Amino acid sequence: MSWNYRVIRKTNTHTGTYFYQIHEVYYDDKLKVKSWSAKPMSPYGETPEEIKKDLTWMLLSCDKPILEEVVDNYIETLVEIKE
């Protein structure tokens, strides 16, 4: 299984507006999304250099297609936004 950071668009249920967060997304052997972190990620490191490296990976996620959480029959999935 592999993973990376991805930007996920969500909808505020009270206002109907969008907001964006960075999550860890996990893939199966065929690179299909298997799961993602329930909470958005914050940079982490045991040293300042590790935090810089983590931030670099997060910034790279901004260059990938944005994903959106979709719920269908109580099943959550991530789909690529076609903009």
Backbone as CSV, one residue per row, in Angstrom:
resi,resn,N_x,N_y,N_z,CA_x,CA_y,CA_z,C_x,C_y,C_z
1,MET,0.855,-1.174,0.000,0.000,0.000,0.000,0.899,1.233,0.000
2,SER,0.485,2.246,-0.737,1.226,3.505,-0.751,0.305,4.637,-0.298
3,TRP,0.900,5.787,-0.067,0.106,6.936,0.358,0.788,8.213,-0.109
4,ASN,0.021,9.300,-0.094,0.554,10.636,-0.278,-0.438,11.634,0.306
5,TYR,-0.010,12.867,0.351,-0.915,13.936,0.773,-1.736,14.362,-0.431
6,ARG,-3.006,14.672,-0.194,-3.879,15.186,-1.249,-4.778,16.270,-0.677
7,VAL,-5.134,17.206,-1.545,-6.097,18.244,-1.183,-7.484,17.664,-1.400
8,ILE,-8.320,17.785,-0.382,-9.697,17.282,-0.464,-10.654,18.454,-0.265
9,ARG,-11.600,18.572,-1.198,-12.640,19.603,-1.093,-13.831,18.998,-0.372
10,LYS,-14.325,19.768,0.600,-15.504,19.336,1.356,-16.547,20.450,1.311
11,THR,-17.764,20.108,1.642,-18.847,21.084,1.641,-19.286,21.365,3.063
12,ASN,-19.354,22.636,3.412,-19.888,23.036,4.706,-21.396,22.799,4.657
13,THR,-21.891,21.890,5.493,-23.314,21.514,5.436,-24.238,22.639,5.870
14,HIS,-23.720,23.614,6.605,-24.559,24.731,7.066,-24.690,25.828,6.015
15,THR,-23.611,26.089,5.286,-23.623,27.202,4.331,-23.632,26.755,2.878
16,GLY,-23.284,25.490,2.625,-23.207,25.002,1.257,-21.941,25.432,0.527
17,THR,-21.040,26.107,1.237,-19.793,26.553,0.609,-18.718,25.479,0.736
18,TYR,-17.717,25.574,-0.135,-16.615,24.623,-0.127,-15.483,25.091,0.779
19,PHE,-14.729,24.122,1.288,-13.456,24.396,1.949,-12.509,23.255,1.603
20,TYR,-11.224,23.505,1.762,-10.204,22.564,1.324,-9.272,22.223,2.481
21,GLN,-8.847,20.960,2.547,-7.925,20.507,3.581,-6.970,19.481,2.975
22,ILE,-5.817,19.315,3.617,-4.855,18.313,3.182,-4.996,17.084,4.067
23,HIS,-5.130,15.918,3.419,-5.272,14.643,4.121,-4.247,13.655,3.593
24,GLU,-3.978,12.621,4.368,-3.227,11.485,3.867,-4.220,10.598,3.114
25,VAL,-3.851,10.176,1.912,-4.696,9.288,1.110,-3.898,8.015,0.849
26,TYR,-4.532,6.880,1.082,-3.896,5.564,0.947,-4.457,4.854,-0.274
27,TYR,-3.565,4.153,-0.996,-3.923,3.494,-2.248,-3.639,2.004,-2.166
28,ASP,-4.417,1.229,-2.934,-4.135,-0.205,-3.033,-3.039,-0.427,-4.071
29,ASP,-2.758,-1.672,-4.389,-1.679,-2.002,-5.333,-1.949,-1.504,-6.753
30,LYS,-3.212,-1.231,-7.055,-3.569,-0.724,-8.385,-3.737,0.800,-8.374
31,LEU,-3.277,1.434,-7.289,-3.325,2.883,-7.102,-4.740,3.446,-7.051
32,LYS,-5.671,2.607,-6.637,-7.045,3.057,-6.398,-7.136,3.493,-4.933
33,VAL,-7.847,4.606,-4.684,-7.976,5.103,-3.311,-8.634,4.042,-2.453
34,LYS,-7.961,3.709,-1.364,-8.478,2.704,-0.438,-9.074,3.376,0.797
35,SER,-8.381,4.417,1.306,-8.870,5.140,2.482,-8.135,6.464,2.588
36,TRP,-8.564,7.276,3.556,-7.896,8.549,3.803,-8.068,8.911,5.263
37,SER,-7.197,9.807,5.729,-7.233,10.196,7.142,-8.540,10.924,7.446
38,ALA,-9.110,10.624,8.598,-10.375,11.242,8.984,-10.205,12.733,9.256
39,LYS,-9.073,13.096,9.803,-8.806,14.498,10.129,-7.728,15.044,9.195
40,PRO,-7.779,16.354,8.924,-6.731,16.944,8.096,-5.382,16.855,8.814
41,MET,-4.328,16.912,8.016,-2.986,16.745,8.561,-2.340,18.092,8.878
42,SER,-1.474,18.063,9.867,-0.604,19.192,10.192,0.815,18.734,9.934
43,PRO,1.704,19.665,9.586,3.092,19.244,9.389,3.632,18.604,10.660
44,TYR,4.448,17.572,10.480,5.001,16.859,11.626,6.466,16.557,11.358
45,GLY,7.246,16.620,12.403,8.639,16.223,12.309,9.277,16.222,13.683
46,GLU,10.310,15.430,13.815,11.054,15.386,15.068,12.189,16.406,15.069
47,THR,12.411,17.024,13.920,13.406,18.096,13.793,12.824,19.161,12.867
48,PRO,13.369,20.366,12.910,12.901,21.393,11.963,13.067,20.953,10.509
49,GLU,14.125,20.211,10.188,14.324,19.731,8.815,13.227,18.763,8.398
50,GLU,12.788,17.916,9.314,11.695,16.988,9.002,10.391,17.739,8.764
51,ILE,10.165,18.813,9.502,8.960,19.625,9.267,9.033,20.253,7.878
52,LYS,10.193,20.767,7.497,10.348,21.343,6.158,10.068,20.305,5.081
53,LYS,10.571,19.091,5.277,10.346,18.023,4.307,8.856,17.683,4.208
54,ASP,8.181,17.601,5.368,6.750,17.305,5.385,5.965,18.417,4.684
55,LEU,6.340,19.659,4.934,5.675,20.783,4.267,5.880,20.730,2.754
56,THR,7.049,20.296,2.320,7.307,20.162,0.890,6.356,19.149,0.274
57,TRP,6.175,18.001,0.957,5.238,16.984,0.454,3.812,17.534,0.418
58,MET,3.445,18.335,1.414,2.106,18.925,1.434,1.930,19.906,0.274
59,LEU,2.960,20.713,0.017,2.880,21.657,-1.098,2.743,20.929,-2.436
60,LEU,3.420,19.796,-2.583,3.305,19.019,-3.815,1.877,18.523,-4.043
61,SER,1.133,18.313,-2.961,-0.254,17.854,-3.108,-1.119,18.899,-3.811
62,CYS,-0.706,20.162,-3.730,-1.469,21.240,-4.368,-1.359,21.196,-5.888
63,ASP,-0.384,20.456,-6.418,-0.215,20.322,-7.866,-0.964,19.129,-8.437
64,LYS,-1.535,18.307,-7.592,-2.288,17.131,-8.036,-3.769,17.514,-8.169
65,PRO,-4.541,16.748,-8.942,-5.973,17.038,-9.028,-6.623,17.004,-7.638
66,ILE,-7.557,17.911,-7.433,-8.270,17.987,-6.153,-9.281,16.844,-6.080
67,LEU,-9.403,16.273,-4.894,-10.368,15.208,-4.650,-11.546,15.767,-3.863
68,GLU,-12.689,15.125,-3.983,-13.877,15.539,-3.240,-14.498,14.330,-2.565
69,GLU,-14.918,14.521,-1.327,-15.636,13.454,-0.625,-17.055,13.386,-1.151
70,VAL,-17.459,12.187,-1.546,-18.811,11.964,-2.043,-19.408,10.831,-1.222
71,VAL,-20.647,11.025,-0.783,-21.345,9.995,-0.014,-22.532,9.509,-0.844
72,ASP,-22.560,8.200,-1.092,-23.650,7.593,-1.853,-24.084,6.335,-1.107
73,ASN,-25.344,6.301,-0.688,-25.855,5.171,0.097,-24.978,4.904,1.321
74,TYR,-24.614,5.974,2.002,-23.822,5.921,3.241,-22.384,5.443,3.028
75,ILE,-21.946,5.357,1.782,-20.574,4.946,1.489,-19.790,6.162,1.019
76,GLU,-18.713,6.479,1.743,-17.878,7.619,1.390,-16.806,7.190,0.397
77,THR,-16.625,7.993,-0.647,-15.556,7.771,-1.606,-14.916,9.112,-1.938
78,LEU,-13.748,9.055,-2.543,-13.099,10.252,-3.050,-13.128,10.206,-4.570
79,VAL,-13.514,11.312,-5.188,-13.507,11.397,-6.634,-12.710,12.633,-7.054
80,GLU,-12.057,12.522,-8.199,-11.305,13.639,-8.739,-12.272,14.682,-9.277
81,ILE,-12.013,15.936,-8.946,-12.843,17.026,-9.456,-12.390,17.361,-10.861
82,LYS,-13.308,17.383,-11.787,-13.013,17.735,-13.181,-13.338,19.217,-13.379
83,GLU,-12.306,20.051,-13.322,-12.556,21.496,-13.502,-11.898,22.003,-14.747
